Each structure stands twice: as structure tokens, then as C-alpha cells.
Amino acid sequence: MGPNYTANQIFPAILDRLDGNRAPVSSGIAKRLRSRRFPAPVIRAAGLADRCLLAYKRSRRRYFALGHNENSGAIRINLKGREPFGQVAPSEYDAVCDELSEAMMELVNPATGIPVVSRVVRVAKEFEGERLDAIPDLFVVWNRESPFEAVESPRVGRIEHAVTWGRTGDHSPNAMLIARCAGVTAGELRTKPRVVDVAPTIGALLGVPLPGLDGRPIQEIASTGS
């Protein structure tokens, strides 16, 4: 676990400015009515109106934000042939992704000048699978080395209220793996395994082949535990 420094709450506004549109992408009618204790049928109708308005506003943009864990913002390209009202031609896809990646890496904390983005993950280049089109195209990973309450860049100007929805801590990429089985001696691993290596390691210990997985057995454990 680690600190939860994030700009997800203002991420839609960042993308709106990059796309030349200062209007918010969602209205939140249902949320306002719920806070005022309107009847449930009215809130449900407002929720439907919110979804329709959101879909309409997204259809007019080149890209838009998707809901995601606060460790990173998620971007969906409004691609022709994939989205119902696509705006970006497939021939422009890479250029738009490059443009967004460059713009995200320009974002800094105006109080310190420290970048607020550690990296931008291009999903199609780093992952494989038949369902890639069903997930975001880009993940904007926030820099959690120091807190920030606003973001700024020449392209988007300054946007305040970069805050979490409520919790101060969040998951980090680092974790601890403890293994205890016959033949495994105490000590630290010489390699740095990934989460996807855990399942094939257990399979190797049990003598159960697990074909088709992304990971591989951790040899320091699997080779001595059989």
C-alpha cells in the first residue's frame, strides 16, 4: 500500500481542455437529486438521462475518460468503426495516442514543478488478447512520490481540486510474496517475479501443468519444492 495521490477526479476536465471543449462531459443530475432526497423513481429517470447525456457528449469528442482505479486515469479513443459515433479515423489512431501521451507527460504540480504523471501505458503495445478493444486505450499512471492538489501545463492551463474521492491510501505496484514448502530455504529471491508468475509456480509445485498463462514458474521456489 502507499499514498493515494491522484487526478482522476479532474481527469475528464483535463481531456475536455485538450480536445478544445471546456464543457463538462457529465451532468450528475441523479446525484444532485439523491442528495435532496427525491423519490426513487425520479432518481432512476434522472440516472437514465445522465447516461444518455454522457453518451451524447462522448460521441462528440475524439477521446474521453473512463472510470478506473485511482492509480491511473483511463482514456478511450472515440475510434470510427469501433465506437457508435466514432470521430477518429483508424489512420489517425497512433497520432492521437502520441498526442495524448505527450500532453499527459507535460502535466506538473504547479506548486513544485514536479511531473504528476509517471508514465502513459499504450494498451495495444503492452498487452495481448482478444478483448483489447473492450478496455481503455491508454492508462495515465499518476506519480505518487509527492502530493499534489492541482495540475498545470501549457496545453490545459491550471486545473484545481486534484483530490481523491475519500481514501488517503491505495494499492501500489509493489507487493510481498512469502513461500513455505519442502526444499525452500530462508532468504530473498534473486529475481523479481510478477503477480502472473504465482499461479504457474503453484502449478509446478503440485505437478499440474498450466498451459497458456502469461507467467512462468519462479525457479527458486518451483525447482526445489517438488
C-alpha positions in Angstrom: 0.0 0.0 0.0 1.0 3.6 -0.4 -0.3 7.2 -0.6 -3.2 8.0 -2.8 -2.2 11.0 -4.9 -4.5 11.1 -7.9 -6.0 13.4 -10.5 -8.9 11.1 -11.5 -11.5 13.5 -10.2 -10.4 16.2 -12.6 -9.3 13.8 -15.4 -12.4 14.4 -17.6 -11.8 18.1 -17.4 -8.1 17.6 -18.5 -9.3 15.7 -21.5 -12.0 18.2 -22.3 -9.4 21.0 -22.4 -7.1 19.0 -24.6 -9.9 18.4 -27.0 -10.8 22.1 -27.1 -14.0 21.8 -25.1 -14.5 23.4 -21.7 -17.9 22.0 -21.1 -18.2 19.1 -18.6 -18.7 15.7 -20.0 -21.3 14.6 -17.5 -24.1 16.4 -15.6 -24.7 14.3 -12.4 -28.4 15.1 -12.3 -29.2 11.9 -10.4 -26.5 12.6 -7.8 -27.9 16.0 -7.0 -31.5 14.7 -6.8 -30.4 11.9 -4.5 -28.7 14.4 -2.1 -32.0 16.3 -1.9 -33.9 13.0 -1.2 -36.1 12.9 -4.3 -38.3 9.8 -4.8 -36.5 6.7 -6.2 -38.5 6.7 -9.5 -37.4 10.3 -10.1 -33.8 9.4 -9.4 -33.9 6.4 -11.7 -35.2 8.6 -14.5 -32.5 11.1 -13.8 -29.9 8.4 -14.0 -31.1 7.3 -17.4 -31.0 11.0 -18.5 -27.4 11.2 -17.2 -26.3 8.2 -19.2 -27.9 9.4 -22.4 -26.3 12.9 -21.9 -23.0 11.3 -21.2 -23.1 9.1 -24.3 -24.1 12.1 -26.4 -21.2 14.3 -25.1 -18.7 11.5 -25.5 -19.9 10.9 -29.1 -18.8 14.4 -30.0 -15.2 14.1 -28.6 -12.1 12.5 -30.0 -11.5 10.8 -26.7 -13.0 10.6 -23.2 -12.2 9.4 -19.7 -13.5 6.0 -18.3 -14.0 5.2 -14.7 -10.9 3.5 -13.2 -8.9 2.8 -10.1 -7.4 6.0 -8.8 -3.8 4.9 -9.5 -4.3 5.9 -13.1 -6.6 7.7 -15.5 -8.2 5.7 -18.3 -8.7 7.0 -21.8 -10.9 5.6 -24.6 -10.3 6.8 -28.1 -13.6 7.6 -30.0 -12.5 5.4 -32.9 -14.5 5.1 -36.1 -15.7 1.6 -36.8 -15.5 0.7 -33.1 -17.5 3.3 -31.3 -21.1 4.1 -32.3 -20.3 7.7 -33.3 -16.5 7.5 -33.9 -14.6 10.7 -34.5 -11.1 9.4 -35.0 -10.2 7.5 -38.2 -8.1 4.4 -37.7 -5.3 6.0 -39.7 -5.2 8.8 -37.1 -5.2 6.5 -34.1 -1.5 6.3 -33.4 -1.1 10.1 -33.8 -3.9 10.8 -31.3 -2.3 8.3 -28.8 1.1 10.0 -29.3 -0.5 13.5 -28.8 -2.2 12.4 -25.6 0.9 10.7 -24.2 3.0 13.8 -24.8 0.3 16.1 -23.3 0.0 13.9 -20.2 3.7 13.9 -19.6 3.7 17.7 -19.6 1.4 17.9 -16.6 3.1 19.2 -13.5 2.3 20.1 -9.9 2.2 24.0 -10.2 3.4 24.3 -6.5 6.6 22.3 -7.1 7.0 21.8 -10.9 7.3 18.0 -10.3 5.5 15.9 -13.0 2.2 14.4 -11.8 2.3 11.5 -14.4 4.9 8.8 -14.1 4.2 7.1 -17.4 1.5 6.5 -20.0 0.7 2.9 -20.9 -0.3 2.2 -24.5 -2.5 -0.9 -24.0 -2.2 -2.2 -27.6 1.6 -2.2 -27.3 1.9 -3.8 -23.9 -0.9 -6.3 -23.7 -2.4 -9.1 -25.8 -5.8 -10.7 -26.1 -9.0 -10.9 -28.0 -10.7 -8.4 -25.8 -8.3 -5.5 -26.1 -11.0 -3.4 -27.8 -13.2 -3.7 -24.7 -10.7 -1.9 -22.4 -9.2 1.6 -22.4 -6.6 2.6 -25.0 -4.4 4.5 -22.6 -3.7 4.4 -18.9 -2.2 7.5 -17.4 -0.3 6.4 -14.3 -0.1 9.1 -11.6 3.2 10.0 -9.9 2.8 9.2 -6.2 6.2 10.4 -5.0 4.7 13.6 -3.6 1.2 15.1 -3.1 -0.4 17.5 -5.5 -3.7 19.4 -5.4 -3.7 20.8 -8.9 -2.2 20.1 -12.4 -0.8 22.5 -14.9 0.6 22.5 -18.4 0.8 24.9 -21.4 -2.0 22.9 -23.2 -4.5 22.6 -20.4 -3.7 25.6 -18.2 -4.3 25.1 -14.5 -7.0 22.8 -13.0 -7.5 22.7 -9.3 -9.1 20.0 -6.9 -6.9 17.0 -7.8 -8.1 15.1 -4.8 -9.2 11.5 -4.0 -12.8 10.6 -3.6 -12.1 9.8 0.1 -9.4 7.4 1.0 -5.8 8.5 1.6 -4.1 5.2 0.7 -4.2 3.0 -2.3 -2.6 -0.1 -3.8 1.0 0.2 -5.2 2.7 -1.9 -7.8 5.0 -3.4 -5.1 4.0 -6.4 -3.0 5.5 -9.2 -0.9 5.4 -12.9 -1.7 6.1 -15.4 1.1 6.6 -19.1 0.2 7.0 -22.0 2.6 7.3 -25.6 1.3 9.7 -28.5 1.4 13.2 -27.7 0.0 12.8 -23.9 0.0 15.4 -22.3 2.3 15.0 -18.9 4.0 16.3 -15.9 2.1 15.3 -13.4 -0.5 14.6 -14.1 -4.2 17.3 -13.2 -6.6 14.7 -12.4 -9.3 11.8 -10.0 -9.2 8.7 -12.1 -10.0 5.4 -10.8 -11.3 1.9 -11.5 -10.0 1.2 -13.6 -13.1 4.1 -15.9 -12.0 2.4 -17.0 -8.8 -0.1 -19.4 -10.4 2.4 -21.3 -12.6 4.7 -21.6 -9.6 2.0 -23.3 -7.6 1.1 -25.5 -10.5 4.8 -26.5 -10.8 4.9 -27.3 -7.1 1.8 -29.6 -7.4 3.0 -31.1 -10.7 0.0 -29.7 -12.6 0.7 -28.2 -16.0 -0.9 -24.8 -16.6 -0.5 -24.0 -20.3 -1.4 -20.7 -21.9 -0.6 -18.5 -18.9 1.3 -15.2 -19.2 3.6 -16.0 -16.2 6.3 -18.6 -15.7 7.3 -20.6 -12.5 9.6 -18.9 -10.1 12.6 -21.3 -10.4 14.0 -20.6 -6.9 10.7 -22.0 -5.5 9.4 -24.4 -8.1 12.6 -26.3 -8.7 13.2 -27.1 -5.0 9.6 -27.7 -3.8 8.9 -30.8 -5.9 
